[in-house]
């Protein structure tokens, strides 16, 4: 209390000035319409700016929940589109090649991009219908294949893994090739088995072939970035920039071909 009284005594002149300023401003605002209108407009602008900022802050902290809801909704809508395309008589997407359905939208909770054998983990497992061998895609393109599952989690082997090869096509001529990752840069992978007589050039689009049954045909894989052919080589050395940026993965979609098990069974019964 003594300190407060001491502060008031020391700054009495300044405090009196502030009080008189407030009284003067109050008299001006209350006695003149223009000043009152200007003051109300300014006050409303300040309050509106504060409210807008507060709303933006609250919206930011609720983005994760909104993203989860949107991802689940997208999964449901895409599944409905797939189902619709199968039962429309004149639909051009009624072949086994495009009968994949989305099982679940899942969130990536752990991943690596700097190893020769990378992996990432999603927050859904076999209790959600996810099984080993299912394909995983995102909005940008293909991601990888489900490797192992537990009750509530699944480990995904991405295409940036030295032990996985995805069957692809050059979109412009349907020539079949395969992906291979050399463990260097997670944004790039090699294309193998492209013979020297094939027309391939920088900028060509690479898509899934649809042959293995894991991915439907035509999903984005990457864009050809470099092409070289040494004298005496039978195959091109091709590098493509992957469509998927693995360090930006947040939500992915697990897809399944209901005929995949049947296809594996009949293929495994063939003895060469």
Secondary structure, DSSP 4 states (H G I P E B T S, - for coil): -HHHHHHHHHTHHHHHHHHHHHHHHHHHHHH-HHHHHHHHHHHHHHHHHHHHHHHHHHHHHTHHHHHHHHHHHHHHHHHHHHHHHHH-TT-S--SGGG--EEEEEEEEEEE-SSSSB--EEES--GGGT--TT-EEE-SSSEEEEEEEE-SS-EEEEESSBTT---EEEETTTTEEEEEE--SS-TTEEEEE--BTTS---TT-EEEE---SSSS-TT-EEEEEEEEE--TT-SB-EEEEEES--GGG--EEEEEE-TTHHHHHHHHHT---
